[in-house]
């Protein structure tokens, strides 16, 4: 994403910067995070136009995991790089410095 994309992210549904596929994923994400009961037939139909059922499950799982991690970090009051900073936990093997 570019800085200009971020500028329009909160108004993604009316933005010309995002494809219909991206808008469907962003709407799904918004429902998962802010309004699960709002995932109506319009939301599901938009998702199914652009994604397989497997992709919808994968996207939902990723969003939920990431959102949950952010809630834990916020609850713990942990800043970036503060928790397990002296370990290689969570790093790809290629990023671990010897």
C-alpha positions in Angstrom: 0.0 0.0 0.0 1.1 3.6 -0.6 0.6 6.6 1.7 -2.3 7.7 -0.6 -4.0 4.3 -0.1 -3.8 4.8 3.7 -5.3 8.3 3.4 -8.4 6.7 1.8 -8.5 3.5 3.9 -11.3 4.6 6.3 -13.5 5.5 3.3 -12.5 2.5 1.2 -16.0 1.8 0.0 -16.2 5.1 -1.9 -12.6 5.3 -2.9 -11.3 4.7 -6.5 -7.9 3.6 -5.2 -9.1 0.1 -4.4 -10.3 -2.7 -6.6 -13.6 -4.4 -6.1 -11.7 -7.4 -4.8 -9.8 -5.3 -2.3 -13.0 -3.6 -1.2 -14.7 -6.9 -0.5 -11.7 -8.0 1.6 -11.7 -4.7 3.5 -15.4 -4.8 4.1 -15.0 -8.4 5.5 -12.2 -7.2 7.7 -14.2 -4.3 9.0 -17.1 -6.7 9.8 -14.8 -9.1 11.6 -13.2 -6.4 13.7 -16.0 -3.9 14.3 -19.4 -5.4 13.5 -19.6 -9.2 13.1 -23.4 -9.0 13.1 -23.2 -6.7 10.0 -21.9 -9.5 7.8 -25.1 -9.8 5.7 -25.8 -11.4 2.3 -24.3 -8.3 0.6 -21.0 -8.9 2.3 -21.0 -12.6 1.6 -22.0 -12.1 -2.0 -19.2 -9.6 -2.5 -16.7 -12.0 -1.0 -17.8 -15.0 -3.1 -17.5 -12.9 -6.3 -13.8 -12.5 -5.7 -12.7 -15.4 -3.4 -13.2 -19.1 -2.9 -14.6 -20.4 0.3 -11.1 -21.5 1.3 -9.7 -18.0 0.7 -12.5 -16.5 2.7 -11.7 -18.8 5.6 -8.0 -18.1 5.3 -8.5 -14.3 5.2 -10.9 -14.4 8.2 -8.4 -16.5 10.1 -5.5 -14.2 9.4 -7.5 -11.1 10.3 -8.8 -12.7 13.5 -5.3 -13.9 14.6 -3.7 -10.5 13.8 -6.5 -8.5 15.5 -6.3 -10.8 18.6 -2.5 -10.4 18.7 -2.9 -6.6 18.6 -5.5 -6.7 21.5 -3.0 -8.8 23.6 -0.2 -6.4 22.9 -2.4 -3.4 23.8 -3.7 -5.1 26.9 -0.1 -5.9 28.0 1.1 -2.3 27.1 3.9 -3.7 25.0 5.8 -1.5 22.6 7.3 -2.6 19.3 10.4 -4.8 20.0 10.0 -4.7 23.8 8.7 -8.3 24.4 11.3 -11.0 23.7 13.6 -8.4 22.2 16.6 -10.4 23.1 15.4 -13.5 21.3 14.9 -14.6 17.7 11.3 -15.6 18.5 9.0 -14.9 15.6 11.7 -14.2 13.1 12.1 -16.0 9.8 15.3 -18.1 9.9 16.8 -15.8 7.2 16.4 -12.8 9.5 18.1 -14.3 12.6 21.5 -12.8 13.0 24.2 -15.2 14.1 
